[in-house]
Amino acid sequence: MVTLPAVEEFASVLAALGWVTDLLVAGSLATGDHRPGVSDLDPVALTDGSVDAAREAALVAVHRRLDAGNAAGLHLGCVYVDSATMVEVERKHPTWTHGQLVQRILSGVTRAELVRHGYAVLGRPPGEVFPAMSDDDVRAAARAELTGYWTWAARRPWLWLDPALADLGLTSMARGRHALHHGDLLTKTAAVEAAHAPAWLIGQLAARRGGERVTSPRLRTALIAWRDARRTVRQAHRATI
């Protein structure tokens, strides 16, 4: 289990609010694939009751203070899930991401990361609060992401001119294919090596994953990533779980 001082501080601040009961770590920090300055931090907080306007204001203040302090540059986000609604997979929850509070679901892939690899910084272990996920559950979660957001993105080729989306798409497609075929999760670093891309682009993806400032040809990379997404989401739509 890997912890960071900023995450420990985050847990202490949330506990002091009095209505956050658990802080659970998913994502690359949970799988041992965290790359400082590159990886996002993706904890999930469970709350005692819904997050109303007053609670949202308190959370915004917490995150802004941390983002200006010990969490600066760490891409610290968090999904805030009312414990009473955690089994409702399509429910949207307050989510701090990229400097703002938005409403998002707690995805099936994140749920799988929690129960298979996650740990608690505050409160109960993930396996005590979330149901176990079978290999077929992981396949279904991956298919949902590929046939949901990624299908939407694949229908909008201009979006892929964003280098960040192109990189994310290539690794997400590799992770999605792996999950559909094997029923388990692939780290982002391993996904780079499994990306459907030329060797030169895989090398550049790996360099960026390692924190190097390497630039890929924008148009060529966008085309490779978009075509890969189109192929992969078509496969996902045809897949049976």
N, C-alpha and C positions, 0 to 999 in steps of 0.2 A: 504494500500500500504506500503510495507516494502522496505526501501532503506539501502544501506551500504555505508560507507564513500569511499571505494575503487571504487564502481560503480559511485558515484557522481564525483570522481576525473577522472575516465575514461571518463565520459561524457564531462567534461571540456576540457580534452586533445584532444578528438576527435573533439569537436567544434572548437578548435583553429586551426585544420588542414585546415578548410575553405571549405571542400568538403564533410564532413559528416553532413547530415541534421537532422537525427533522431537516437536516441538510445532507443530501445524498449526492455523491459524485458519480457522474457518468463520463462518456466521451474519452478522449485520449489520455486524460489523467488516470482514469480507472483502468484502462487497458495497458498502461505502461508505455504508451506511444507519444507522450506529451513532448512537444518541442517548444522550449521557451521562446517567446517572441513570435512564434508562428502559430501554434495551436490555440484554439479558443478554450476557455474553461466553461464547462457545461453542467453545473450543479442543478439539482432539482430540490426545491424546498416544499415541505408539506406544512399546511397551515391549519390552525384550529378555527374553522369557519371561513366564510368567503372573504375575499379581499375587496373591501368597499373603497370608496373614494379616499377616505381618511387613511386607510392602510396603504393604498397606492401612493399617496403623497409621501408617506413615511419611507416606503421602499425607494422611491425616486431620490429622496434625500440621502439615503444610505448609499446607494450606488454612485451617485455623483461625488460623495465624499471619498469613497474608496477609489473611484476612478482617478481622482485628483491626488490620491495618496499612495498607499502600498500596492494597490491594484493597477496603477498606471501602466499602460502598455500590455496588460495581461489578457485583454479581451474577456473580462469576467462578465458572464451573463447568468441568468437564472430563470427557471420556470417556477411559478408559485401555484401549487396545486392544493385546493381545498381537500382535505383528507376524505370528506364525505362524498366527493365526486371523482375520486381517482380512478374508479373502474369505468367511468364514462369516457371511452377512448376518443370520441369525436368532440368532446367539450373543449372549448378554448379557455386558456388560463392566462393571467397576467404574466408577461415574459419580458425581462430586461435584456435587450440585445442592441449592440452598436449605439449605445447612448440614449436609448429611448425605451419606454414601456409600451409594448404592443400586446395583442391577444393572439395566442397560438395554441394549438393542441400539443399534448405531450405525445410525441410520435411513438409508434410501435418499436422502431429501431432504438430509440432512447430507452424505452421500457426494457427492451432486451439487454441493452448495455448495462442497465442498472441491476437486473436480477442475475445476470451471468458474470459480470465483472465489477459492479459498483460496490461502494462502501460508504459508510456513514461518517461524517465529520461531527454531526450533531444528531442525537436521537438513535432510532432503531436501524439495523441493517436493512438494505433494500429488500432482501428476501423475506423479511417479516411483514412487510407492508404491501408489496406488489406480488401478484400471482406468478408462479413459475411460467416460463415460456418454452414450449417444445420446439424442436427443429421446424416443424410445420408452422408454428406460430411465427418464428423468425422469417421463414419464407413468405408468409402472408404479410408481415410488416414491411419487408423489402418490396414486395409487389405493390403494396399500397403507395409507397413513396414513388416508385417508378411510374405507376399509372395515374398518380395524382400530380404533384408539383412538376416532376420531370417531364411528364407528357405535355403539360402546359408550356414549359420552357422550350421543349423541342419543337413546338409549333411556332416559335418566335425566333427565327434565326438571328435577327439583329442583336438579341440579348447576349449572344455568345461572343460578341466583340469585346465584352468586358473580360479582361484577362483573369480576374478572380473567379468569375463564373466558369470560364473555360477550364481552369485547373480543377475547380470543385466538381464540375461535371465529369471530367475524365476519371477522377478518383471515385466519385459516387457511383458511376456506371460499373466500375470494377467491383466495388463493394456490393452493389445490387446483384450483379451476376453471380458472385460468389455465394451470397446468401440464398439466392434462388436454387442454386445447384447443390449446396452443401448443408443449408439450414443452420449456419453459424455466421459469426461476424468476422470481418477482415479489418485490420487496422488500416489507417490512412497510409502509413509508410509502406505496408505490404501492397496496398491497392495501387500505389504508384508503379510498382514493378509489374502489376497485372493489368495496367491500363492498355487499351487497344489504341496504341499510338506508335509512331516511328521511334527508333532507338534514340535519336537525337532529342526528341521531345521528352521521352521518359527520363533521360539524363537531366534535362533542364527542370522537369518536375521534381526530381529527387534533390537537385541542388536547392531549389526554393524551399522544399520541405526541410532541408537542413539549415535554412536561414540565410543562404546566399542570395545576393541581389542579382539574379539572372533574368534577362528579358527574352521572351520567345517572340517570333514573328506573329504579330497580332492577327492578321487576316488568316494566315495559314493555320494557326493554332485554333482559331475560332471554327474554321471549317472542319478540322479533324474532330474537335470535341462535339460539334453539333451533329455531324454524321454518326458518331459513336452513340450519342444520346438517342437519335432517331432509331437506330438499329436495336438498341437495348430496350427501349420502351415498347417497341413492337413485339419483341420476344416476351416481355413481361405481360402484355395484354393477351398473348396466346397461352401463357403458362397456366397450368392447373395446379392447385395446392392440395 
